[in-house]
């Protein structure tokens, strides 16, 4: 592509990137596109955790996990004296069992907002012999590693943490926030910290992680508030750093499907609370020892959350549907323990990815057309999806899907619009102007690259042809003007078509003369051979036309052709509203001088040595002279173009052989021997012009020998 086209392409790609950012971030469509992106991320999360989902047995990962769940289900509630609030005696029993069997941290996902009512205390006393609140407080104190939870609410432009009742909170190892942000009704984030009132409150998973590692939660929050950074091992900096948002979130990398008590095992091993309570201290110690136990509801409707696995099919049929809040917290805790987190591409990398995708689509569309451009956009889109999935599967790197796809679409639309509207108009105008003067291949190139039509030029090695009708001026004076123009048009049409067929450029018509060249604007390494083939075809076609025209009473035409190969300046000459694509320089002038020189030697086509050498073995020639054309002192060797090497020229072989021997004798100054050879050649073909010319010269030099310093050069004094 030209520099201008390249700059336009970069502009289109950059504009597509900017518009893609705008659509996904700041426009009214941002929420929609972000939701689509989140759905694609859910799909990647599901596929990354699918090995867990496809197993009928407990997965090795679940067995190795530090986390265990004890969940209340509808079967457990049958023995409860009441459901709300949770029976404190039941909670106390479960905490005592877990603690006695070696649990290193216990998370109670139950908001102990209030003390029991007198009626509830009485029911617990009848069942346990004492009030449930007392039992629960003592169990929490004995365990020493229980984390209690509470929610936060918006208040006065900030947030307020509703801590558990002080009766329980003062003996707990820590209190934490258990809120789960639910954008678009799907849980995708956990809470690391919340800036509530005048202090920093840890999220449930953070508090459990700290307690299980022997860290003082209050001290951790104090240091975090001071340094503005939650310093936990493996936590990415983007998530660890506090922001102006009161809620510090962490995307949850769900490691598997929900752990339903009545279905195939999920991401974590879970135990029904009723069975744990029934076995008591006889529960297998390995279930709880050095584990982090989370206790929570497995039946309350308000505890159900939609996650990435909501629509995931279960091995036994159906879908997993809801995940309870206590297990959502377990996934966030698992991420902290294993240092597994979803990480986003840096902004610079993401922008570069968008730009590269856009540039490729624009380049393919510009260079190969809309069809291949669309194919490249589809291929790159599929590649982006596959690469993004692989990056997430291997390293949990979140490569955006929506932004790149939008960039591909917008880049394709922009490049097609530019090619169709802007360049299309230029291309149509170019084709209209040049289709009668250039070959279709050249017109297509000019149409696809209008920059070539700018004023200016470059030195190019080309081969130039000049043709002229012998005696046409005299002929035109004797013909009816209408008949003369008709004959001339027929002649020019036929000759011009041969130029175009050979891939040449029709430079101009000068009356009955034609100027054409090969090797520009298209690069044609065989330009000399094309020019020679054109000349041969022109002479053959003119013979055919003369036979045809003779039947119609038209005069017979004779054409002379001059040809040279060199490096003139080729380009657009003129001004912006009117210019010609032409060639200028000595190489062009020489070709123009060789055409009239044909008359002196009695040949139809004369070529320079440069053309003969460039054409190589593809042509048959005979040397005519060392010639210094009009206006030049430096002589050049000139040749008659006899024909093409693949033609049958046996009838010319005897003539050419005699002529060549005569020319050799002539240059040895043996003019008498030369005369004999040239006369013999004349007997083979009495019409042969070069033989007749050298017969005359040989006789003249026999009578009047040239000086000893004769250089054999013929210097023309006319054009």
C-alpha positions as CSV (number, residue, x, y, z in Angstrom):
1,X,0.0,0.0,0.0
2,X,1.0,3.6,-0.6
3,X,1.9,5.8,2.4
4,X,-1.4,7.7,2.1
5,X,-3.3,4.4,2.0
6,X,-1.3,3.1,5.0
7,X,-2.0,6.2,7.0
8,X,-5.7,6.0,6.2
9,X,-5.7,2.3,7.2
10,X,-4.0,3.1,10.5
11,X,-6.6,5.9,11.1
12,X,-9.5,3.5,10.4
13,X,-8.1,0.9,12.8
14,X,-7.4,3.5,15.5
15,X,-10.8,4.9,15.1
16,X,-12.4,1.4,15.4
17,X,-10.4,0.9,18.6
18,X,-11.5,4.2,20.1
19,X,-15.1,3.5,19.1
20,X,-15.0,0.0,20.6
21,X,-13.7,1.5,23.9
22,X,-16.4,4.1,23.8
23,X,-19.2,1.6,23.2
24,X,-18.0,-0.8,25.9
25,X,-17.1,1.8,28.5
26,X,-18.9,5.2,28.2
27,X,-21.8,4.9,25.9
28,X,-25.4,4.0,26.6
29,X,-24.5,0.6,25.3
30,X,-21.8,0.1,27.8
31,X,-24.0,-1.8,30.2
32,X,-25.2,-4.1,27.5
33,X,-21.7,-4.9,26.1
34,X,-20.3,-5.3,29.6
35,X,-23.1,-7.8,30.4
36,X,-22.2,-9.7,27.3
37,X,-18.5,-9.7,28.3
38,X,-19.5,-11.0,31.7
39,X,-21.5,-13.8,30.1
40,X,-18.4,-14.8,28.1
41,X,-16.3,-14.8,31.2
42,X,-18.9,-17.0,33.0
43,X,-18.6,-19.4,30.1
44,X,-14.8,-19.5,30.5
45,X,-15.2,-20.0,34.3
46,X,-17.5,-22.9,33.6
47,X,-15.2,-24.6,31.1
48,X,-12.2,-24.1,33.4
49,X,-14.1,-25.9,36.2
50,X,-15.8,-28.5,34.0
51,X,-13.5,-31.3,35.0
52,X,-15.0,-31.0,38.5
53,X,-18.5,-30.9,37.1
54,X,-18.1,-34.0,35.0
55,X,-17.1,-36.3,37.8
56,X,-19.6,-38.7,39.5
57,X,-17.3,-39.0,42.5
58,X,-15.6,-36.5,44.8
59,X,-12.8,-34.8,42.7
60,X,-9.2,-34.9,43.9
61,X,-9.3,-31.1,44.1
62,X,-12.3,-31.1,46.5
63,X,-10.6,-33.8,48.6
64,X,-7.4,-31.8,48.8
65,X,-9.1,-28.5,49.6
66,X,-8.8,-27.1,53.1
67,X,-12.4,-26.1,52.9
68,X,-15.4,-28.1,54.1
69,X,-19.0,-27.1,54.3
70,X,-21.6,-27.9,56.9
71,X,-25.0,-26.8,55.5
72,X,-28.4,-26.7,56.9
73,X,-31.0,-28.4,54.7
74,X,-34.7,-29.1,55.0
75,X,-34.0,-32.5,56.6
76,X,-32.1,-30.9,59.4
77,X,-34.8,-28.4,60.1
78,X,-37.4,-31.1,61.0
79,X,-35.8,-31.5,64.4
80,X,-35.6,-27.8,65.1
81,X,-38.0,-26.2,67.5
82,X,-38.1,-23.1,65.2
83,X,-36.3,-21.9,62.1
84,X,-35.8,-18.2,62.7
85,X,-33.5,-17.2,64.1
86,X,-31.3,-20.2,63.8
87,X,-31.6,-22.3,67.0
88,X,-28.6,-21.2,69.0
89,X,-28.2,-24.6,70.6
90,X,-27.8,-26.3,67.2
91,X,-25.1,-23.8,66.2
92,X,-23.3,-24.3,69.5
93,X,-23.3,-28.1,69.0
94,X,-21.9,-27.9,65.5
95,X,-19.2,-25.4,66.6
96,X,-18.2,-27.6,69.5
97,X,-18.0,-30.7,67.2
98,X,-15.9,-28.9,64.6
99,X,-13.6,-27.4,67.2
100,X,-13.1,-30.7,69.1
101,X,-12.2,-32.5,65.9
102,X,-9.4,-30.0,65.0
103,X,-10.9,-27.4,62.7
104,X,-8.4,-24.5,62.4
105,X,-11.0,-21.9,61.5
106,X,-14.8,-21.9,61.6
107,X,-17.0,-19.5,59.7
108,X,-20.6,-19.0,60.8
109,X,-22.5,-17.6,57.9
110,X,-25.4,-16.6,60.1
111,X,-26.1,-13.1,61.2
112,X,-26.5,-13.1,65.0
113,X,-28.3,-9.8,65.0
114,X,-30.4,-10.3,68.2
115,X,-30.5,-12.3,71.4
116,X,-33.1,-14.9,71.7
117,X,-36.6,-14.1,72.8
118,X,-37.8,-15.5,76.2
119,X,-39.9,-18.0,74.4
120,X,-37.0,-19.3,72.3
121,X,-34.7,-19.4,75.3
122,X,-37.3,-21.4,77.1
123,X,-37.6,-23.9,74.3
124,X,-33.8,-24.3,74.2
125,X,-33.8,-24.8,78.0
126,X,-36.3,-27.6,77.7
127,X,-34.2,-29.2,75.0
128,X,-30.6,-28.6,76.2
129,X,-31.2,-27.7,79.8
130,X,-29.9,-24.2,79.4
131,X,-30.5,-21.1,77.1
132,X,-29.2,-21.4,73.5
133,X,-27.5,-18.0,73.5
134,X,-25.3,-19.0,76.5
135,X,-24.4,-22.3,74.8
136,X,-23.5,-20.5,71.6
137,X,-21.4,-17.8,73.3
138,X,-19.5,-20.4,75.2
139,X,-18.9,-22.6,72.1
140,X,-17.6,-19.6,70.2
141,X,-15.3,-18.7,73.1
142,X,-14.0,-22.3,73.5
143,X,-13.3,-22.6,69.9
144,X,-11.3,-19.4,69.7
145,X,-11.3,-19.4,65.9
146,X,-14.9,-18.6,64.9
147,X,-15.6,-15.8,62.4
148,X,-19.0,-14.2,62.6
149,X,-20.7,-12.1,59.9
150,X,-22.9,-9.1,59.4
151,X,-24.1,-7.0,56.5
152,X,-23.4,-3.4,55.5
153,X,-26.0,-0.8,54.5
154,X,-25.7,2.5,52.6
155,X,-26.0,5.4,55.0
156,X,-25.2,9.1,54.6
157,X,-23.1,8.7,51.4
158,X,-21.1,5.9,53.0
159,X,-21.7,2.5,54.4
160,X,-22.5,1.2,57.9
161,X,-21.5,-2.2,59.2
162,X,-24.2,-4.0,61.1
163,X,-22.1,-6.1,63.4
164,X,-23.4,-9.2,65.2
165,X,-24.7,-8.7,68.7
166,X,-21.9,-7.7,71.0
167,X,-22.9,-10.7,73.3
168,X,-21.4,-13.0,70.6
169,X,-19.0,-10.7,68.7
170,X,-16.9,-10.0,71.8
171,X,-15.9,-13.6,72.1
172,X,-15.4,-14.3,68.3
173,X,-12.0,-14.4,66.7
174,X,-13.2,-11.9,64.1
175,X,-16.3,-10.3,62.6
176,X,-16.6,-9.9,58.9
177,X,-18.8,-8.6,56.2
178,X,-20.8,-11.2,54.3
179,X,-22.3,-9.1,51.5
180,X,-22.2,-10.5,48.0
181,X,-22.4,-7.8,45.2
182,X,-24.9,-9.1,42.6
183,X,-24.4,-7.1,39.3
184,X,-26.9,-8.2,36.6
185,X,-28.3,-10.7,39.2
186,X,-25.3,-12.9,38.9
187,X,-22.6,-13.1,41.6
188,X,-19.2,-12.7,40.1
189,X,-17.3,-10.8,42.9
190,X,-16.5,-11.3,46.6
191,X,-15.8,-8.6,49.1
192,X,-12.3,-8.2,50.3
193,X,-12.9,-5.2,52.5
194,X,-15.5,-2.6,53.2
195,X,-14.9,1.0,54.4
196,X,-17.8,1.3,56.8
197,X,-18.3,4.0,59.3
198,X,-14.7,4.9,60.5
199,X,-13.1,1.5,60.1
200,X,-12.2,-1.1,57.5
201,X,-14.2,-4.3,57.8
202,X,-12.8,-7.5,56.3
203,X,-14.8,-9.7,53.9
204,X,-15.8,-13.1,55.1
205,X,-13.2,-14.9,53.0
206,X,-10.4,-12.6,54.1
207,X,-11.2,-13.0,57.8
208,X,-11.4,-16.8,57.5
209,X,-8.1,-16.8,55.6
210,X,-6.4,-14.6,58.3
211,X,-7.7,-16.7,61.2
212,X,-6.7,-19.9,59.6
213,X,-3.1,-18.5,59.1
214,X,-2.9,-17.2,62.7
215,X,-3.2,-13.6,61.7
216,X,-4.8,-10.9,63.8
217,X,-7.7,-9.7,61.7
218,X,-8.0,-6.3,63.4
219,X,-4.3,-5.6,63.0
220,X,-4.4,-6.7,59.3
221,X,-7.3,-4.2,58.7
222,X,-5.4,-1.4,60.6
223,X,-2.3,-1.9,58.5
224,X,-4.3,-2.2,55.3
225,X,-6.1,1.1,56.0
226,X,-2.8,2.8,56.7
227,X,-0.9,1.7,53.7
228,X,-3.9,1.5,51.3
229,X,-3.0,-2.1,50.4
230,X,-4.3,-5.5,51.5
231,X,-1.1,-7.4,51.8
232,X,-2.1,-11.1,51.3
233,X,0.2,-13.6,49.5
234,X,-0.6,-14.1,45.8
235,X,-3.3,-11.3,45.7
236,X,-2.8,-9.3,42.5
237,X,-1.9,-5.7,43.0
238,X,-4.9,-4.5,41.1
239,X,-7.2,-6.1,43.6
240,X,-5.1,-5.6,46.7
241,X,-4.9,-1.8,46.4
242,X,-7.7,0.2,48.0
243,X,-9.6,2.7,45.9
244,X,-12.1,5.4,46.4
245,X,-14.9,2.9,46.2
246,X,-15.9,1.8,49.8
247,X,-16.2,-1.8,48.7
248,X,-12.9,-3.5,47.7
249,X,-14.0,-6.4,45.4
250,X,-12.3,-9.5,44.1
251,X,-13.6,-11.5,41.0
252,X,-14.4,-15.0,42.1
253,X,-12.8,-17.8,40.1
254,X,-15.3,-20.5,40.7
255,X,-13.5,-23.8,40.8
256,X,-16.5,-26.0,40.2
257,X,-20.3,-26.3,40.4
258,X,-22.5,-26.1,43.5
259,X,-22.3,-28.8,46.1
260,X,-25.9,-29.9,46.3
261,X,-26.5,-32.3,49.1
262,X,-28.8,-34.5,47.0
263,X,-26.7,-34.7,43.8
264,X,-23.3,-35.4,42.4
265,X,-20.4,-33.9,44.4
266,X,-19.4,-30.4,43.4
267,X,-16.5,-28.1,44.1
268,X,-16.4,-28.7,47.8
269,X,-17.2,-31.6,50.2
270,X,-20.2,-30.8,52.2
271,X,-21.9,-32.5,55.1
272,X,-25.5,-32.2,56.1
273,X,-25.7,-30.5,59.5
274,X,-28.1,-33.1,60.9
275,X,-25.7,-35.9,60.2
276,X,-22.8,-34.0,61.8
277,X,-24.9,-33.3,64.9
278,X,-26.1,-36.9,65.1
279,X,-22.6,-38.4,65.1
280,X,-21.2,-35.7,67.3
281,X,-17.6,-36.5,68.4
282,X,-17.8,-39.8,66.4
283,X,-17.5,-37.9,63.1
284,X,-14.3,-39.0,61.3
285,X,-11.6,-36.7,62.6
286,X,-10.0,-36.4,59.1
287,X,-13.2,-34.6,57.9
288,X,-12.4,-31.6,60.1
289,X,-8.8,-31.7,61.3
290,X,-6.8,-28.7,59.9
291,X,-9.8,-27.8,57.8
292,X,-11.7,-24.5,57.5
293,X,-15.3,-25.1,58.1
294,X,-18.1,-22.9,56.8
295,X,-21.5,-23.3,58.3
296,X,-24.5,-21.8,56.5
297,X,-27.9,-22.3,55.0
298,X,-28.7,-24.7,52.2
299,X,-32.4,-24.1,52.0
300,X,-33.3,-20.5,52.6
301,X,-34.5,-18.8,49.4
302,X,-32.8,-15.5,50.3
303,X,-29.5,-17.4,50.5
304,X,-29.7,-18.5,46.8
305,X,-27.4,-16.8,44.2
306,X,-27.0,-17.1,40.5
307,X,-23.4,-17.9,39.5
308,X,-21.5,-18.9,36.4
309,X,-22.7,-22.5,36.9
310,X,-26.4,-21.6,37.0
311,X,-27.1,-23.0,33.5
312,X,-24.4,-25.7,33.6
313,X,-25.8,-29.1,32.8
314,X,-25.4,-31.7,35.6
315,X,-24.1,-35.2,34.8
316,X,-27.5,-36.7,35.9
317,X,-29.5,-34.2,33.8
318,X,-30.9,-30.8,34.4
319,X,-28.8,-27.8,35.5
320,X,-27.1,-26.9,38.7
321,X,-29.2,-23.8,39.2
322,X,-28.6,-21.9,42.4
323,X,-25.5,-21.7,44.7
324,X,-26.0,-20.9,48.3
325,X,-24.1,-17.9,49.8
326,X,-21.9,-19.9,52.1
327,X,-20.4,-21.8,49.2
328,X,-19.9,-18.6,47.2
329,X,-17.7,-17.4,50.1
330,X,-16.0,-20.8,50.0
331,X,-15.0,-20.2,46.4
332,X,-13.5,-16.8,47.3
333,X,-11.6,-18.3,50.2
334,X,-10.3,-21.1,47.9
335,X,-9.0,-18.5,45.5
336,X,-7.1,-16.8,48.4
337,X,-5.7,-20.0,49.7
338,X,-4.5,-21.3,46.3
339,X,-3.5,-17.8,45.0
340,X,-5.7,-18.4,42.0
341,X,-7.3,-15.2,40.6
342,X,-8.7,-13.9,37.4
343,X,-6.3,-11.3,36.1
344,X,-7.1,-8.8,33.4
345,X,-4.7,-7.8,30.5
346,X,-3.0,-4.5,31.1
347,X,-4.6,-1.6,29.4
348,X,-1.7,-1.0,27.0
349,X,-1.6,-4.7,26.0
350,X,-5.4,-4.7,25.5
351,X,-5.2,-1.6,23.3
352,X,-2.4,-3.0,21.3
353,X,-4.3,-6.2,20.8
354,X,-7.3,-4.2,19.5
355,X,-5.2,-2.2,17.2
356,X,-3.4,-5.2,15.7
357,X,-6.6,-6.9,15.0
358,X,-8.0,-3.8,13.4
359,X,-4.9,-3.2,11.3
360,X,-4.9,-6.8,9.9
361,X,-8.6,-6.5,8.9
362,X,-8.0,-3.2,7.2
363,X,-4.9,-4.4,5.4
364,X,-6.6,-7.5,4.1
365,X,-9.6,-5.5,3.0
366,X,-7.5,-2.9,1.3
367,X,-5.2,-5.4,-0.4
368,X,-7.6,-8.3,-1.2
369,X,-11.1,-6.9,-1.2
370,X,-14.2,-7.0,1.0
371,X,-14.7,-10.8,0.7
372,X,-11.3,-11.8,2.1
373,X,-11.5,-8.9,4.5
374,X,-14.7,-10.4,6.0
375,X,-13.0,-13.8,6.0
376,X,-10.0,-12.4,7.9
377,X,-12.4,-10.7,10.4
378,X,-14.2,-14.0,11.1
379,X,-10.9,-15.9,11.3
380,X,-9.4,-13.4,13.7
381,X,-12.6,-13.4,15.8
382,X,-12.5,-17.1,16.1
383,X,-8.8,-16.9,16.9
384,X,-9.5,-14.3,19.6
385,X,-12.1,-16.5,21.2
386,X,-9.9,-19.6,21.1
387,X,-6.8,-17.7,22.3
388,X,-8.9,-16.0,25.1
389,X,-10.3,-19.3,26.2
390,X,-6.8,-20.9,26.2
391,X,-5.3,-18.0,28.2
392,X,-8.0,-18.3,30.8
393,X,-7.8,-22.1,30.9
394,X,-4.0,-22.0,31.4
395,X,-3.4,-18.9,33.4
396,X,-6.8,-17.4,34.3
397,X,-6.0,-14.3,32.2
398,X,-9.1,-12.5,31.1
399,X,-8.7,-11.5,27.5
400,X,-11.7,-9.4,26.5
401,X,-14.0,-10.9,23.8
402,X,-16.5,-8.1,23.1
403,X,-14.0,-5.3,22.6
404,X,-11.9,-7.2,20.0
405,X,-15.0,-8.4,18.2
406,X,-16.4,-4.9,18.0
407,X,-13.0,-3.7,16.8
408,X,-13.0,-6.3,14.0
409,X,-16.5,-5.4,12.9
410,X,-15.9,-1.7,13.0
411,X,-12.5,-2.0,11.2
412,X,-14.1,-4.1,8.5
413,X,-17.0,-1.7,8.1
414,X,-14.7,1.3,8.1
415,X,-12.3,-0.1,5.5
416,X,-15.1,-1.4,3.3
417,X,-16.8,2.0,3.5
418,X,-13.6,3.8,2.6
419,X,-12.8,1.5,-0.3
420,X,-16.4,1.6,-1.6
421,X,-17.2,5.3,-1.1
422,X,-13.9,7.2,-1.3
423,X,-11.6,4.9,-3.4
424,X,-14.6,3.5,-5.3
425,X,-15.4,6.9,-6.6
426,X,-11.7,7.4,-7.5
427,X,-11.5,4.0,-9.1
428,X,-14.6,4.5,-11.2
429,X,-13.2,7.8,-12.5
430,X,-9.8,6.2,-13.1
431,X,-11.3,3.4,-15.1
432,X,-13.4,5.8,-17.1
433,X,-10.4,7.9,-18.0
434,X,-7.9,5.2,-18.7
435,X,-9.7,2.1,-19.9
436,X,-9.2,3.0,-23.6
437,X,-5.5,3.8,-23.1
438,X,-4.2,1.1,-20.7
439,X,-4.5,-2.6,-20.4
440,X,-7.1,-3.8,-17.9
441,X,-4.3,-5.0,-15.5
442,X,-2.8,-1.5,-15.4
443,X,-6.2,0.2,-15.1
444,X,-7.0,-2.1,-12.1
445,X,-3.7,-1.2,-10.4
446,X,-4.3,2.5,-10.9
447,X,-7.8,2.2,-9.7
448,X,-6.7,0.3,-6.5
449,X,-3.8,2.8,-6.0
450,X,-5.0,6.3,-7.0
451,X,-1.8,7.7,-5.6
452,X,-0.1,6.8,-8.8
453,X,-2.1,9.5,-10.5
454,X,-0.4,12.2,-8.6
455,X,1.9,14.5,-10.4
456,X,5.6,13.4,-10.4
457,X,7.7,10.6,-11.7
458,X,10.4,8.1,-11.1
459,X,13.3,6.6,-13.1
460,X,12.2,3.2,-14.4
461,X,13.8,0.8,-16.9
462,X,11.3,0.4,-19.7
463,X,11.1,-0.4,-23.4
464,X,9.6,2.3,-25.7
465,X,8.0,1.9,-29.1
466,X,7.3,4.6,-31.7
467,X,5.3,3.6,-34.8
468,X,4.5,5.7,-37.9
469,X,2.7,5.1,-41.2
470,X,5.1,5.6,-44.1
471,X,4.0,8.4,-46.4
472,X,0.7,9.0,-44.5
473,X,0.9,12.8,-45.0
474,X,1.0,12.4,-48.8
475,X,-1.7,9.7,-48.7
476,X,-4.0,11.9,-46.6
477,X,-3.8,14.7,-49.2
478,X,-5.2,12.4,-51.9
479,X,-8.0,10.8,-49.8
480,X,-11.4,11.9,-48.8
481,X,-11.1,13.2,-45.2
482,X,-13.9,11.0,-43.9
483,X,-12.4,7.9,-45.6
484,X,-9.0,8.9,-44.4
485,X,-10.2,9.2,-40.8
486,X,-12.0,5.9,-41.0
487,X,-8.9,4.2,-42.2
488,X,-6.8,5.8,-39.6
489,X,-9.2,4.9,-36.8
490,X,-9.3,1.2,-37.9
491,X,-5.5,1.1,-38.1
492,X,-5.1,2.7,-34.6
493,X,-7.7,0.4,-33.0
494,X,-6.0,-2.7,-34.3
495,X,-2.5,-1.6,-33.4
496,X,-3.5,-0.2,-30.0
497,X,-5.3,-3.4,-29.1
498,X,-2.0,-5.3,-29.6
499,X,-0.2,-2.9,-27.3
500,X,-2.9,-3.5,-24.6
501,X,-2.9,-7.3,-25.1
502,X,0.8,-7.3,-24.4
503,X,0.4,-5.3,-21.2
504,X,1.7,-2.1,-22.6
505,X,0.9,1.5,-21.8
506,X,-0.5,3.6,-24.7
507,X,1.2,6.9,-24.0
508,X,-0.2,9.0,-26.8
509,X,-1.2,9.3,-30.5
510,X,0.7,11.9,-32.6
511,X,-1.4,12.0,-35.7
512,X,-0.9,8.6,-37.2
513,X,2.0,7.8,-34.9
514,X,1.7,5.7,-31.7
515,X,3.9,6.0,-28.6
516,X,3.8,3.1,-26.1
517,X,6.0,1.6,-23.5
518,X,6.4,-1.5,-21.3
519,X,7.5,-1.8,-17.7
520,X,5.5,1.0,-16.2
521,X,3.4,1.5,-14.2
522,X,3.4,-2.3,-13.7
523,X,6.7,-3.9,-13.1
524,X,7.4,-6.2,-16.1
525,X,10.8,-7.8,-16.0
526,X,10.2,-9.0,-19.6
527,X,9.3,-5.5,-20.9
528,X,11.8,-5.7,-23.8
529,X,10.4,-9.0,-25.0
530,X,6.9,-7.7,-24.8
531,X,7.8,-4.7,-26.9
532,X,9.5,-6.9,-29.5
533,X,6.5,-9.2,-29.6
534,X,4.2,-6.2,-30.0
535,X,6.2,-4.9,-33.0
536,X,6.2,-8.3,-34.7
537,X,2.5,-8.7,-34.1
538,X,1.8,-5.2,-35.4
539,X,3.6,-5.9,-38.7
540,X,1.9,-9.3,-39.1
541,X,-1.5,-7.8,-38.4
542,X,-0.9,-4.9,-40.8
543,X,-0.2,-7.4,-43.6
544,X,-3.5,-9.1,-42.8
545,X,-5.4,-5.8,-42.8
546,X,-3.8,-4.7,-46.1
547,X,-5.1,-7.8,-47.7
548,X,-8.5,-7.2,-46.3
549,X,-8.5,-3.5,-47.1
550,X,-7.4,-4.1,-50.7
551,X,-10.7,-5.9,-51.3
552,X,-12.5,-2.8,-50.1
553,X,-10.4,-0.5,-52.4
554,X,-8.5,1.0,-49.5
555,X,-4.8,1.9,-50.0
556,X,-2.0,-0.3,-48.7
557,X,-0.2,1.0,-45.6
558,X,3.4,0.5,-44.5
559,X,4.5,1.0,-40.9
560,X,7.9,1.8,-39.4
561,X,8.7,1.0,-35.8
562,X,11.5,2.3,-33.7
563,X,12.3,0.7,-30.3
564,X,14.7,1.4,-27.4
565,X,15.2,0.2,-23.8
566,X,16.5,2.6,-21.1
567,X,15.7,4.4,-17.9
568,X,13.7,7.6,-18.5
569,X,11.6,9.4,-16.0
570,X,8.1,7.9,-16.0
571,X,5.1,9.5,-14.3
572,X,2.3,12.0,-14.5
573,X,3.2,15.2,-16.3
574,X,0.9,18.2,-16.4
575,X,-1.2,19.9,-13.7
576,X,-3.9,18.7,-11.3
577,X,-6.8,19.0,-13.7
578,X,-5.1,17.8,-16.8
579,X,-2.1,15.4,-16.9
580,X,-0.7,12.5,-18.9
581,X,1.1,9.4,-17.7
582,X,4.2,9.5,-19.9
583,X,7.9,8.9,-20.2
584,X,10.5,11.6,-20.8
585,X,14.3,11.4,-21.4
586,X,17.1,10.4,-23.8
587,X,15.9,6.8,-23.9
588,X,12.5,8.0,-25.3
589,X,14.2,10.4,-27.8
590,X,16.3,7.6,-29.1
591,X,13.3,5.4,-29.8
592,X,11.7,8.2,-31.6
593,X,14.8,8.8,-33.8
594,X,15.1,5.1,-34.7
595,X,11.6,5.0,-36.2
596,X,12.3,7.4,-39.2
597,X,15.8,5.8,-39.5
598,X,14.1,2.6,-40.7
599,X,13.5,4.3,-44.1
600,X,17.2,4.7,-44.7
601,X,17.8,1.0,-44.3
602,X,14.6,-0.2,-45.9
603,X,13.5,-2.1,-42.8
604,X,10.1,-2.1,-41.0
605,X,11.4,-2.3,-37.4
606,X,14.7,-1.0,-35.9
607,X,15.7,-1.7,-32.3
608,X,18.7,-0.5,-30.2
609,X,21.3,-2.8,-28.8
610,X,19.9,-2.2,-25.3
611,X,16.6,-3.7,-26.5
612,X,18.2,-6.6,-28.2
613,X,20.3,-7.5,-25.1
614,X,17.3,-7.1,-22.8
615,X,15.1,-9.3,-25.0
616,X,17.9,-12.0,-25.2
617,X,17.4,-15.2,-27.1
618,X,13.7,-14.6,-27.6
619,X,14.2,-12.6,-30.8
620,X,16.1,-12.9,-34.1
621,X,17.9,-9.8,-35.3
622,X,20.5,-8.6,-37.8
623,X,22.9,-5.8,-37.1
624,X,22.5,-2.8,-39.4
625,X,24.9,-0.1,-38.4
626,X,26.8,1.9,-35.8
627,X,24.4,4.9,-35.9
628,X,24.6,8.3,-34.3
629,X,21.1,9.6,-34.5
630,X,20.3,13.3,-35.1
631,X,21.5,15.4,-32.2
632,X,23.7,12.7,-30.7
633,X,27.5,12.2,-31.0
634,X,27.7,8.9,-29.3
635,X,26.9,6.0,-31.7
636,X,24.9,2.9,-30.9
637,X,24.5,-0.4,-32.6
638,X,21.1,-0.7,-34.2
639,X,19.4,-3.9,-35.5
640,X,16.6,-5.0,-37.6
641,X,14.0,-7.0,-35.7
642,X,13.6,-10.0,-38.0
643,X,11.2,-12.0,-35.9
644,X,10.7,-14.1,-32.8
645,X,12.9,-17.0,-32.0
646,X,9.9,-19.4,-31.9
647,X,8.9,-18.5,-35.4
648,X,9.8,-20.5,-38.5
649,X,12.4,-18.2,-40.2
650,X,14.2,-20.8,-42.4
651,X,13.4,-18.9,-45.6
652,X,15.4,-16.0,-44.2
653,X,18.4,-17.9,-43.0
654,X,20.3,-17.9,-46.4
655,X,19.7,-14.1,-46.7
656,X,20.9,-13.4,-43.2
657,X,24.0,-15.6,-43.6
658,X,25.1,-13.9,-46.8
659,X,24.4,-10.4,-45.3
660,X,26.4,-11.2,-42.1
661,X,29.4,-12.3,-44.1
662,X,29.2,-9.2,-46.3
663,X,29.0,-7.0,-43.2
664,X,32.1,-8.7,-41.7
665,X,34.1,-8.1,-45.0
666,X,32.8,-4.5,-45.2
667,X,34.2,-3.8,-41.7
668,X,37.5,-5.4,-42.7
669,X,37.6,-2.8,-45.5
670,X,37.4,-5.6,-48.0
671,X,34.7,-3.8,-50.0
672,X,35.0,-6.0,-53.1
673,X,34.3,-9.2,-51.2
674,X,31.6,-7.4,-49.3
675,X,30.0,-6.3,-52.6
676,X,29.9,-10.0,-53.7
677,X,28.1,-11.1,-50.6
678,X,25.6,-8.2,-50.6
679,X,24.8,-8.9,-54.3
680,X,24.3,-12.5,-53.5
681,X,21.9,-11.6,-50.7
682,X,20.1,-9.3,-53.1
683,X,19.6,-12.2,-55.4
684,X,18.0,-14.2,-52.6
685,X,15.6,-11.3,-51.9
686,X,15.7,-8.4,-54.3
687,X,13.5,-6.3,-51.9
688,X,16.0,-6.5,-49.0
689,X,16.7,-2.9,-48.1
690,X,20.0,-3.4,-46.0
691,X,21.6,-5.5,-48.8
692,X,20.8,-2.8,-51.4
693,X,22.2,-0.1,-49.1
694,X,25.5,-1.8,-48.6
695,X,25.8,-2.7,-52.3
696,X,25.7,1.1,-53.0
697,X,28.2,1.8,-50.1
698,X,30.6,-1.0,-51.2
699,X,30.7,0.3,-54.7
700,X,31.3,3.9,-53.5
701,X,34.2,2.8,-51.2
702,X,35.7,0.7,-54.0
703,X,35.9,3.8,-56.1
704,X,36.7,6.2,-53.3
705,X,38.1,4.3,-50.2
706,X,37.4,5.9,-46.9
707,X,40.2,7.4,-44.8
708,X,42.2,5.1,-42.6
709,X,40.7,6.5,-39.4
710,X,37.2,5.7,-40.6
711,X,35.0,4.6,-37.6
712,X,32.2,2.9,-39.6
713,X,29.7,5.2,-37.9
714,X,26.7,6.6,-39.8
715,X,25.8,10.0,-38.5
716,X,22.3,11.1,-39.4
717,X,21.7,14.8,-40.2
718,X,17.9,14.5,-40.1
719,X,15.5,13.3,-37.5
